[in-house]
Amino acid sequence: MPLGRPRRRPDRHPHRPRERAAVGDRPRRIRGRSSREVRPLVLPARTAGVTILLLHGLGSDRRQPLDLLAPVLAASPGRSERVLALDVRAHGAYPEVGRPADFQLDRLAEDVARRTLAELEGDDAPLTVIGISMGAAIGLRLAIDGLLRVRRAVYLRPSFDDRSLPEHLRPFPVIGEMLAEAGPDGADLFRATELYERVAHASPAGGRALLTQFTAPDAAPRAIRLVEIPRNRAFADDAELAASARAGIRSLVVGAERDPVHPLPIAQRWAAALDAPLSTVPARDAGLPAQTRAIHAVVGRFLAED
């Protein structure tokens, strides 16, 4: 396996990853996890109101957006929103791993929509979607494909565009292959790659974030998620992105400075095509508290507007 240079094949579908047999060639589930654990975390509203659906980033779990946005959600006027936080397939408490095809972005979005509708028990009221990175891409598909009645969307540090496996996402399949072959010890191998050195040089915090993929729960048996998901396209072109605005969905895009895995130009492109405001927050290397405060401020203002 050439480190830092994942294999590539021609794409056959606009939003789908290529099939690969190197990792996860048959359906699997994490031993010791039952299907009952798939249930999302729901924070009930004090009064009837909008549902907020939270979607996490690649390799993380539902706690990521909950922890990040807890002060914003708690400060919401009257706390009229019901908050629904889901684990995406092969993340968090979701026990199923599955085949490469299960990690097509369209399928992930369909699964999220199905579980959301089941949890809402037929309530077809419009909702707000807030997604981080991979979660932003899934949220975008929910909105564009009409899988849920999305009224508002917040896309935090989007990393996916109309390319399969762009340069900034190339570290993830390499990490996935190393996890499958060496488990957590693969971190030492990854540190020696040009891919890691490039990210860590541009952003030490970004380099540290990549290394956390090796210590995530059940990271090795779930390595396929890192191999397949970055091969997805979030949208076909800018015209498809613009369809969200034409549908009347109000959006906010949040990008960060000096974030090589979530390049600011991608956030700028999303915002322009969505006809949405773009908020640029400080780099993580300038201090995570500063970035978090900025996110709280811009998301809080957006949610307060109607």
Phi and psi in degrees as a GROMACS rama.xvg file:
@    title "Ramachandran Plot"
@    xaxis  label "Phi"
@    yaxis  label "Psi"
@TYPE xy
-74.7167  113.404  PRO-2
-64.8307  135.184  LEU-3
83.6974  -1.53175  GLY-4
-134.516  80.8833  ARG-5
-61.7765  149.717  PRO-6
-68.3926  149.073  ARG-7
-130.257  148.456  ARG-8
-134.793  159.907  ARG-9
-61.2684  144.114  PRO-10
-84.8089  140.776  ASP-11
-109.407  -17.0859  ARG-12
-133.918  146.419  HIS-13
-67.1047  -31.3483  PRO-14
-117.935  10.3007  HIS-15
-114.361  147.841  ARG-16
-80.1995  157.817  PRO-17
-75.3391  149.005  ARG-18
-71.4412  136.329  GLU-19
-139.94  145.306  ARG-20
-104.346  -1.99375  ALA-21
-65.1196  -35.3275  ALA-22
-131.81  131.337  VAL-23
68.4276  55.8146  GLY-24
-85.1039  3.81627  ASP-25
-149.417  156.75  ARG-26
-60.7453  138.137  PRO-27
-140.206  160.879  ARG-28
-136.51  156.658  ARG-29
-74.9223  124.891  ILE-30
-61.3904  137.606  ARG-31
89.3099  -5.42293  GLY-32
-106.724  129.991  ARG-33
-97.6958  159.617  SER-34
-64.6786  -21.4409  SER-35
-64.1451  -22.605  ARG-36
-76.1011  -7.92148  GLU-37
-72.3796  -18.7801  VAL-38
-53.8894  134.691  ARG-39
-74.6868  164.773  PRO-40
-86.0337  126.439  LEU-41
-120.482  125.07  VAL-42
-102.112  108.825  LEU-43
-67.8812  149.353  PRO-44
-77.9731  151.336  ALA-45
-72.869  -32.9361  ARG-46
-136.123  168.24  THR-47
-61.9964  134.694  ALA-48
-170.771  -163.67  GLY-49
-76.6329  144.44  VAL-50
-89.7707  134.388  THR-51
-107.275  120.293  ILE-52
-100.142  122.756  LEU-53
-105.209  131.046  LEU-54
-127.79  128.381  LEU-55
-87.3432  176.351  HIS-56
-90.5381  173.102  GLY-57
-62.0024  127.323  LEU-58
83.5815  -4.35811  GLY-59
-101.029  -157.354  SER-60
-151.859  -175.553  ASP-61
-62.488  -19.4117  ARG-62
-68.9789  -24.7954  ARG-63
-58.4301  -57.3572  GLN-64
-70.0028  -30.1006  PRO-65
-64.0238  -46.3154  LEU-66
-65.7134  -41.337  ASP-67
-65.5735  -41.6151  LEU-68
-105.209  4.02979  LEU-69
-51.4252  -47.4575  ALA-70
-62.7783  -35.3478  PRO-71
-67.4962  -44.7336  VAL-72
-67.4349  -38.2533  LEU-73
-67.8951  -29.7503  ALA-74
-88.6778  -1.23583  ALA-75
-60.1704  135.371  SER-76
-54.8401  116.274  PRO-77
73.5504  -3.20586  GLY-78
44.3357  52.4122  ARG-79
-82.6988  -4.26755  SER-80
-92.039  139.009  GLU-81
-91.1102  130.622  ARG-82
-105.769  126.796  VAL-83
-121.151  117.706  LEU-84
-116.173  121.952  ALA-85
-110.983  148.756  LEU-86
-93.3673  127.375  ASP-87
-74.9745  158.359  VAL-88
-44.149  134.739  ARG-89
63.3341  25.9724  ALA-90
-132.42  149.371  HIS-91
55.7011  -127.648  GLY-92
-91.537  7.96564  ALA-93
-80.5611  112.165  TYR-94
-79.307  -24.4249  PRO-95
-75.2735  134.817  GLU-96
-100.04  -68.3045  VAL-97
94.1428  -164.92  GLY-98
-97.8527  168.187  ARG-99
-53.9521  -39.6782  PRO-100
-63.2104  -24.134  ALA-101
-68.4344  -13.415  ASP-102
-101.73  13.8803  PHE-103
-63.1065  138.599  GLN-104
-59.0544  -38.3034  LEU-105
-60.7044  -41.7766  ASP-106
-69.6065  -39.2193  ARG-107
-61.2809  -42.5322  LEU-108
-65.4177  -41.5296  ALA-109
-62.6295  -39.5039  GLU-110
-65.7201  -42.6491  ASP-111
-61.9223  -42.8146  VAL-112
-63.5814  -44.2467  ALA-113
-60.8174  -45.9513  ARG-114
-70.1875  -33.9471  ARG-115
-65.2173  -46.9972  THR-116
-63.223  -37.4978  LEU-117
-64.1663  -40.3999  ALA-118
-69.4639  -33.565  GLU-119
-81.3584  -5.57612  LEU-120
53.23  50.3377  GLU-121
85.6982  -3.50939  GLY-122
-71.4083  111.328  ASP-123
-100.238  22.5727  ASP-124
-67.6073  150.233  ALA-125
-59.137  149.246  PRO-126
-131.773  168.645  LEU-127
-107.684  132.056  THR-128
-110.134  129.835  VAL-129
-123.909  117.194  ILE-130
-127.751  144.239  GLY-131
-107.919  121.058  ILE-132
55.0102  -107.988  SER-133
-55.0593  -40.8099  MET-134
-62.1721  -31.9403  GLY-135
-65.9744  -41.3691  ALA-136
-64.6612  -42.2477  ALA-137
-64.8061  -43.6646  ILE-138
-60.2406  -38.3708  GLY-139
-62.0796  -42.6197  LEU-140
-66.7944  -37.175  ARG-141
-57.7155  -41.5582  LEU-142
-73.8653  -50.8571  ALA-143
-67.0699  -40.3227  ILE-144
-83.4897  -3.62096  ASP-145
67.2713  27.6149  GLY-146
-71.5454  -28.776  LEU-147
-135.221  159.18  LEU-148
-82.6233  82.3163  ARG-149
-81.6908  125.07  VAL-150
-98.7611  -40.3656  ARG-151
-136.86  151.5  ARG-152
-142.784  136.535  ALA-153
-119.056  120.438  VAL-154
-110.136  107.675  TYR-155
-96.3571  122.315  LEU-156
47.285  57.8833  ARG-157
-60.9167  145.196  PRO-158
-129.129  -8.00754  SER-159
-107.688  145.701  PHE-160
-140.103  -139.346  ASP-161
-96.9227  17.5732  ASP-162
-114.264  143.732  ARG-163
-88.1859  123.706  SER-164
53.2255  61.3198  LEU-165
-65.9464  167.252  PRO-166
-54.5913  -40.9875  GLU-167
-72.3347  -14.4612  HIS-168
-100.774  -1.57088  LEU-169
-61.6139  -27.7139  ARG-170
-59.9449  -29.8917  PRO-171
-68.8225  -46.3287  PHE-172
-61.2889  -34.0011  PRO-173
-65.3395  -44.3186  VAL-174
-60.4557  -42.1497  ILE-175
-60.3884  -44.1656  GLY-176
-64.244  -40.9487  GLU-177
-68.3055  -36.7811  MET-178
-63.4447  -42.8665  LEU-179
-64.7461  -32.5655  ALA-180
-90.9271  -36.5301  GLU-181
-125.926  -2.92225  ALA-182
66.1967  -153.186  GLY-183
-57.4724  -26.0595  PRO-184
-65.1782  -15.4347  ASP-185
-63.5443  -14.2774  GLY-186
-59.1975  -38.2051  ALA-187
-65.7509  -37.4389  ASP-188
-65.9548  -41.6463  LEU-189
-65.8842  -37.0598  PHE-190
-59.0204  -25.4199  ARG-191
-86.3353  -2.43438  ALA-192
-86.2896  155.596  THR-193
-65.0998  -33.6886  GLU-194
-58.16  -48.0396  LEU-195
-65.5845  -45.9695  TYR-196
-59.8334  -37.2354  GLU-197
-65.6261  -45.673  ARG-198
-66.8613  -47.1689  VAL-199
-64.1594  -31.8748  ALA-200
-67.9899  -42.5516  HIS-201
-72.4391  -34.2253  ALA-202
-154.405  100.968  SER-203
-54.232  -37.181  PRO-204
-65.618  -37.1947  ALA-205
-65.2927  -39.0088  GLY-206
-63.2776  -43.585  GLY-207
-63.0963  -36.9497  ARG-208
-63.8705  -39.3873  ALA-209
-62.5782  -39.0625  LEU-210
-66.647  -24.322  LEU-211
-66.5241  -17.475  THR-212
-62.5159  -27.6035  GLN-213
-76.827  -20.5112  PHE-214
-110.627  4.50278  THR-215
-65.0337  151.397  ALA-216
-56.5239  132.844  PRO-217
53.9288  35.3571  ASP-218
-62.2096  -42.2937  ALA-219
-66.7362  -50.9609  ALA-220
-67.0933  -14.0357  PRO-221
-106.555  15.7237  ARG-222
-59.3469  -24.9544  ALA-223
-57.5933  -29.8479  ILE-224
-62.0994  -35.5968  ARG-225
-76.0764  -26.6312  LEU-226
-77.7523  -42.3186  VAL-227
-92.8363  -43.2534  GLU-228
-61.242  -39.6644  ILE-229
-64.8689  -10.3362  PRO-230
-83.7019  -3.65426  ARG-231
-79.5128  151.699  ASN-232
-101.041  135.316  ARG-233
-76.6711  -28.5502  ALA-234
-155.619  162.495  PHE-235
-79.9222  -40.868  ALA-236
-165.31  179.075  ASP-237
-64.4689  -30.2169  ASP-238
-63.4315  -36.9026  ALA-239
-68.3413  -38.8696  GLU-240
-58.9989  -42.7831  LEU-241
-64.3783  -21.8805  ALA-242
-60.8065  -29.6175  ALA-243
-63.9074  -43.1818  SER-244
-66.5229  -39.4383  ALA-245
-64.2813  -26.8414  ARG-246
-79.1876  -1.17151  ALA-247
85.8534  14.2175  GLY-248
-83.3721  122.336  ILE-249
-86.0844  127.727  ARG-250
-126.146  155.94  SER-251
-132.544  134.246  LEU-252
-115.578  132.232  VAL-253
-120.347  120.143  VAL-254
-116.319  163.462  GLY-255
-123.454  147.734  ALA-256
-72.9719  150.057  GLU-257
46.7826  55.1646  ARG-258
-125.689  90.7894  ASP-259
-65.3775  -21.8069  PRO-260
-88.4058  -20.6001  VAL-261
-127.738  72.6096  HIS-262
-60.1884  137.002  PRO-263
-58.3772  -36.5178  LEU-264
-58.3759  -28.6792  PRO-265
-69.2249  -43.6773  ILE-266
-61.1067  -39.8056  ALA-267
-63.28  -39.5635  GLN-268
-66.8841  -44.281  ARG-269
-56.6665  -49.9617  TRP-270
-61.2614  -43.3227  ALA-271
-63.587  -46.5945  ALA-272
-71.4044  -31.7301  ALA-273
-82.2579  -5.50222  LEU-274
53.5527  46.5624  ASP-275
-119.544  152.858  ALA-276
-66.0497  145.824  PRO-277
-113.575  125.517  LEU-278
-109.84  126.601  SER-279
-104.697  121.28  THR-280
-104.255  161.691  VAL-281
-61.5229  156.813  PRO-282
-66.4851  151.082  ALA-283
-60.3652  -30.9699  ARG-284
-70.7257  -14.7077  ASP-285
-84.0122  -1.24429  ALA-286
120.154  117.313  GLY-287
-59.1393  -38.7978  LEU-288
-57.8631  -37.9862  PRO-289
-65.9565  -42.2337  ALA-290
-64.7814  -42.9345  GLN-291
-62.9567  -43.2212  THR-292
-60.7914  -40.4706  ARG-293
-65.7609  -40.4102  ALA-294
-63.2715  -44.2377  ILE-295
-56.7065  -43.0335  HIS-296
-65.2102  -48.7054  ALA-297
-73.5476  -39.0248  VAL-298
-69.8692  -39.9473  VAL-299
-59.5835  -43.5827  GLY-300
-63.6942  -41.8011  ARG-301
-62.5247  -45.1316  PHE-302
-68.9588  -27.2636  LEU-303
-74.4031  -21.8582  ALA-304
-81.3078  149.814  GLU-305
